[in-house]
Amino acid sequence: MTAIKHALQRDIFTPNDERLLSIVNVCKAGKKKKNCFLCATVTTERPVQVKVVKVKKSDKGDFYKRQIAWALRDLAVVDAKDAIKENPEFDLHFEKIYKWVASSTAEKNAFISCIWKLNQRYLRKKIDFVNVSSQLLEELPKVTEESVPSGENQSVTGGDEEAVDEYQELNAREEQDIEIMMEGCEYAISNAEAFAERLSRELQVLDGANIQSIMASEKQVNILMKLLDEALKEVDQIELKLSSYEEMLQSVKEQMDQISESNHLIHLSNTNNVKLLSEIEFLVNHMDLAKGHIKALQEGDLSSSRGIEACTNAADALLQCMNVALRPGHDMLLAVEQQQQRFSDLRENFARRLASHLNNVFVQQGHDQSSTLAQHSVELTLPNHHPFHRDLLRYAKLMEWLKSTDYRKYEGLTKNYMDYLSRLYEREIKDFFEVAKIKMTGTTKESKKFGLHGSSGKLTGSTSSLNKLSVQSSGNRRSQSSSLLDMGNMSASDLDVADRTKFDKIFEQVLSELEPLCLAEQDFISKFFKLQQHQSMPGTVTEAEDTDGGTLSRQHNAGTPLPVSSEKDMIRQMMIKIFRCIEPELNNLIALGDKIDSFNSLYMLVKMSHHVWTAQNVDPASFLSTTLGNVLVTVKRNFDKCISNQIRQMEEVKISKKSKVGILPFVAEFEEFAGLAESIFKNAERRGDLDKAYTKLIRGVFVNVEKVANESQKTPRDVVMMENFHHIFATLSRLKISCLEAEKKEAKQKYTDHLQSYVIYSLGQPLEKLNHFFEGVEARVAQGIREEEVSYQLAFNKQELRKVIKEYPGKEVKKGLDNLYKKVDKHLCEEENLLQVVWHSMQDEFIRQYKHFEGLIARCYPGSGVTMEFTIQDILDYCSSIAQSH
């Protein structure tokens, strides 16, 4: 038990500044035995607190843990069950009765006696001890402060403590005496019996001496005993005085305890008051709105700059008050609820007043702006909305406040703004496009001729009639057939460069006016409605296939609402609603330009591509970028349609059977198209579209030139091919189109091949009999006859050769060449001026044949002296004379 007491004192009570005075091993009565310890402890600090502590061994290890503690002053009764017989059971009456069974009666009695002493010492008999032997309580001495030494783990029970024999080491003097004694007896270790006997004799001598000394000092002993008796009497008197002092101080102790508890309550009250003051100051500082702000919200002038600023500051202050982070429990206070309700009412009333005022401003803007439309009706300019934007931007911070506090009213204002402005912009833009169409067509009467009526400027007629008119207008420009001459007033011959330049400038002016208008409105919407326009959000883009089989990005139709997934999308939706008329008006204008001249699609493709490229560099997903991109798809389709129409007209071309062909109309039209396109597409962004068109057109030209040449009856096929491919080669060489280098080489090759073919075909065999003769000679050589032996053949001897040569004198040769020149002149056209080229080629071919014949004569008839009756110089003179005479 002593070891357990030491362990409990060290592990449990010393860390809590307590001293363990008594311990008893117990278990609860009537239940399974779960042993624990009841400990009587006192604190080491004053005022001293006496406790009964229950200590239990932990289930997870061998250490002990403190389970529960009772203050001794709360103990009412100690019931020992039986004062006569030994019984280990006892009860302790605290707030309820605890029944215990001690491991032994002795431990129970020792623990009860300790409780009784602590009661006597600190509580003065406030505890009732029932069924406890009075003899046990009377025999126990009172507990004093000296009986509980500080700093030692020992019980207050004096007589019951077990004496613990402790080993004491020898001091230095004792060790020295033993060493001297052992040195005097050298045999002490070798002969222990002799050494022990000697020590016994010396001890007897010392005992005798001590007895004699005691007998001699009996008188001193008596005196000493007397002094001890007097000292004991003095001690008793001191104990009596200490007891009286202790009784006197007991009441003082109780008063000091009460004062201590009172001070603790006062400190707690002060702490609560400080915290309450802090909470009140927090609520007052953060939930109090100045009277000036309240007045501004209720009556502030929203028309003046000063009033707007005051309302803005008041709205920000109200928002701060409403968004203050309340601490736990604040929302349960009635004053806080009332203040929050007041803020809500202020917010609701001001939001309603602000929304009403801004709606009035939107309506007034529509009326004011309408009055300025008249001055722009004759000019190709759009009204400036900057003053209106500048005035509205004063409300930007209030719109941001409205967006964060009342999103429903914010959405309502957004819708109203879109409704009012869409109607205003629709009037302005339609009038603007009406002016543009009038300027394109020249006069109002001419605009009616192209399908315009009323102030809306819309095109009438079905799509089929529009396409038919476009085909006819382009056909008049490209075909000379009589079936299309009834539209001569629309032909390209009537539309000079000035007209196309005028159209180009008007179209550029339209785009240049629309672009800043859209950008300014989009920037205003972003600032006024506090929407971010530079988020990276996925766009809703569909794919539209163009006529080349590729894909072009095309946004959803402007009339189809898109799901708003971000503020950027919301800006786009607002722009689509406000400017819903831009795309159809642009498409109508493009259709009109295509009606006037299908070559206008080249101008529109270049201009539109440039503006789309510029808009996409600023913001690829903006309304302007997507709208112009959609219109660009239409322009690209018109351009592709123009190319397709030209190819179709090539395929449908018919030639006269009575007149020579010459340069085909579509070859000349390709030259016109290429020259115009090169001037328009110089440094353009969409050069690839033109290169694709070139490839399609040149293939169509090549195929249809050959088709017409095959069908030609009046003009030889080689002449048609030669003249037209020469013209194509000349055109490509002059324009230097890099993507058509291969076609240029091909055109040159075809021209050369057909020139040679025509020369050979037309020249034929001008010395027919001579040709037949030498063909026979070559046949004999081919059969294996040596060339020098051919003259021995009867049919090919020298006499036959001379006979044939005499039939072709110089006069006959010149006559044959003159007839040939006339024939060639009849076949060739004047505009291409290839007569001299062909005639020179024929001269070379004739000379080649002449040299061939001379070579055969020299090899087959050596030394015969036979020669032609005309020379090469004669041939040159004949050809030159014939060319000059014609």
Secondary structure as UniProt FT lines:
FT   HELIX           2..8
FT   HELIX           9..13
FT   HELIX           14..16
FT   STRAND          18..28
FT   TURN            29..30
FT   STRAND          36..43
FT   STRAND          50..57
FT   TURN            59..60
FT   STRAND          64..71
FT   HELIX           72..74
FT   STRAND          77..79
FT   STRAND          89..93
FT   STRAND          97..102
FT   HELIX           105..118
FT   HELIX           119..123
FT   STRAND          128..130
FT   HELIX           134..139
FT   TURN            146..147
FT   TURN            150..151
FT   TURN            159..160
FT   HELIX           172..184
FT   TURN            186..190
FT   HELIX           192..216
FT   HELIX           218..286
FT   HELIX           291..299
FT   HELIX           305..322
FT   TURN            328..329
FT   HELIX           330..332
FT   HELIX           334..370
FT   TURN            371..372
FT   HELIX           373..376
FT   HELIX           386..392
FT   HELIX           393..395
FT   HELIX           396..405
FT   HELIX           407..441
FT   HELIX           444..449
FT   TURN            450..451
FT   STRAND          452..453
FT   TURN            454..457
FT   STRAND          458..459
FT   HELIX           463..478
FT   HELIX           482..490
FT   HELIX           492..494
FT   HELIX           497..528
FT   TURN            529..530
FT   STRAND          541..545
FT   TURN            547..548
FT   STRAND          551..555
FT   TURN            558..559
FT   HELIX           567..578
FT   TURN            579..581
FT   HELIX           582..596
FT   TURN            598..599
FT   HELIX           600..618
FT   TURN            620..621
FT   HELIX           623..652
FT   HELIX           665..680
FT   TURN            682..683
FT   TURN            685..686
FT   HELIX           687..711
FT   HELIX           717..735
FT   HELIX           738..740
FT   HELIX           741..763
FT   HELIX           768..782
FT   TURN            783..784
FT   HELIX           787..792
FT   HELIX           794..796
FT   HELIX           798..806
FT   HELIX           810..827
FT   TURN            830..833
FT   HELIX           835..860
FT   TURN            862..863
FT   HELIX           872..885
//
